[in-house]
Amino acid sequence: MKAMILAAGRGERLRPLTDHTPKPLLHAAGKALIVYQIEALAQAGIHDIIINHAHLGEQIEQQLGSGARWGVTIHYSPESEALETGGGIFNALPLLGDEPFLVVNGDIWTDFNYSQLQLTEGHLAHLVLVKNPPHNPNGDFVLQSGEIVEAEAARYTFSGIGLYHPALFAGCSAGAFPLAPLLRQAISRGSVSGECFNGDWIDVGTLQRLNQLSQMLSAR
């Protein structure tokens, strides 16, 4: 299975750090955020990785190179301007191939085991959800018996970890577009499964959370 790390975000809430450094290259406990993801993917046996980038993307290529130092092969999907999540994945489909692939946000930290993920027959996507953090109290999705459904119930937050079949993007056109509408359409057809992860997970979207992660990792 191939994996894609999303690394094209501008990181506005992490300014001024991201004025000169792309968000995935910010360090927590002495290591770049994206490197934690690369190491976790390699440990899970996923060695073919695609990384998209836009803002200061040349720094990402310079620092990560071919990926050989982690035992992986990295391919890059540069974007002249950020294409949002859906557009970024669609733009990278020629590199991702015809089989289901894993997509992870480059600005999260987690101890989730990627090797356990699988996309079952009849589904176009599988989402990993977490309990709602303070910065997203209303959540994103509803999970019932392993399926993402449309319902008014206890909601969970999307972790930024998902498995997708290329068919999810059928009919899309090149350009910037969000992923959420595609997922909502698939959910309405009963084509999205999910699971709740109860381990460690941090969305490093602010300076406060970056410092929180650094402190947590340094204490280990």
N, C-alpha and C positions, 0 to 999 in steps of 0.2 A: 504494500500500500504506500502511496505517496502522501506527503503532507505539505500543506502551504502555511506559512507564517505570515500573517498580515502585519505589515510594517510601514504602511504609507501614511499613517495619520500625522497630523501637524503637531498635536500635543499642546494645544493652546493653554490648558489649565496647568501645564508644567513649565510655562515660561517663568523666568528668562532662561531656564536650563535648555529648553528646546529651541532657543533662538540660534544656537550654534551646534547642537547635537540632536540627531533624530531620537525620538522618544525610546525606541527599542534598544538604543545603545547607552541609555542612562544606566548607571551602576547602582546596585544594591548589594551591600556587603562585599564590595570589591569585584563584582562581576556584572557584565551587561545583562539586562533583562532578557534579551533575545537569546543569549548564550544558555541561560537556564532552560529555555525551551528546546534548543538544539540538543542539549545533553539529555533531556528527558525523552525526546524522540529517538535518539540513538539508542538509549537504554531499552526502549520498547521495541527495538528491532526495525525502526523506520529510518532508512538511510538515504532516501531520495526526497529532497526538500526543495520547495520553491518559495522564494521570498519576494514579495512585491515591495516597491518603495517609490516614494515621490520626494517629499521634503528632505533635502540633504542626503538623498539616497546613495550618492557616490561614497559617502562615509561608511555606509553599511557594507557595500561591496569591498571596500578597501580593508575593513577590519575583519570581515568574515571570510573573504576569499572563496576558495573552492569548497571549504568545509572539511578538508582532509584531516585537519588536526583533531576533529571530533569523530572521524571515521564515517563521515557522511558526504554526499555530493549535493552541493547547493547550486540551484539554477535561479536566475533573477528575472523578475518581470517588472521592468521599470515603467513608471507612469509619468508622463510629462506634467500631468496634474492629477491629484488624487481622484480616483474613480469611485470612491465609497466602497463598501464591502462587496455588494453584489457585482458592481462593475469591475472591481479588482479581480475577483475570482473568475468572472467571465473572460476577462482579458488573458488570464493565465491558463485557461482550459487547454490550449494546445500543448502546454507543458505537463498538465495534470493527467491527460490521457482519458481513456474510455471507462475506467473502473472507478468505483467509489473512492473518495479521497478524504483525508482529514484536513480540517482548517482550524488553526488556533490563532488567537490574538497575540501579537508580539509584545503587548504591554500588560500581560497578566503573569502572576506567579502561582503555581499550584504543585501539589505532590500527587496529582491524579496520574494513574497508570494508563498510558495511552494504548498499551498492548491489549487491553480488555475490550476495546471498542469494536463493534461490528454493526453493519447495516443489514438488517433482515429483509427478506423478500417482500416486495410490495411497498416498501418505504423509499422515499426520495431523500430523506434526511433523518439524522439521529442527533438530538441535542443533549448536551450535558448541562444540567441545571444545578443551581446552588440555592441555599436558603437566602432570602432577601437580605442584603447588607443594608446598613443605615443609609447609604447614599442612593439606594433604589428600593424604598420600602414597599412599593406597590407591585414590584416584580414585573415579569415579562410574559410568562406562559403558565398554562395550567397543565398539570401532569396527572393522569388517571390511568392506573394499571399499565404503565409503560408506554402510554400514548400521549402525545401532546394534543389537547382538545380545546375547542372553543366552549368555555363555560365560565360562570361566575363562581369561583371557588378559590381555595388557598393558592396563591400564585408563587412561582419561583422565578429566580433571575437567571437569565442566560449567561453561562460562564465564559462564553467566547470560544468554546470547544465544540466542534460539530463535525459529523460525517455527512458528506453530500454525494449524491449521484449526479453525474453530469446532466442527466435528463431534467434535473430541477431547473436548469437554465435554458431549456428548450424555448425557442421563440424570442429570446432576449437579443438585444442589439448592442453593439459596442458603444461605450460611453459610461458616464457616471450614473449609478443607480443603487439604491439601498437593497439589502438582502431581505429585510423584514417582510415586504409585500409578497415576495416569492414564497417565503415560509408560510405566511398566513393563507395563501391560496392552497398550498399543499396540505396544511392542517385541515382546511375545510373539506378536503377530499379524503381525510384519514390516512395521509401518507407520511406522517412525521412521528417517529418514536422518540422516546427520551428516557433519561434516568436522572436521579438526584444524587449528587456527590456531596458527602458530608465531611470530607477532609479539608486540608488547608487550601485556601484560594484567596487571592487578593487581586483586585483590579487596580493597577497602579496608575490611576488617572489624575492624581493630585500630588503636590509636594508632601502633604501630610501622610498620604498612603505610601509614598516612596520611602519616607523616613520610617514609617511603621514596619515596612518589609525589611529594611536594612537592620533595624533593631532586632526583629524576630530572627533573622538569619544569623546575625552576629552572636546571638545568645545560644545558638545551637552548638 
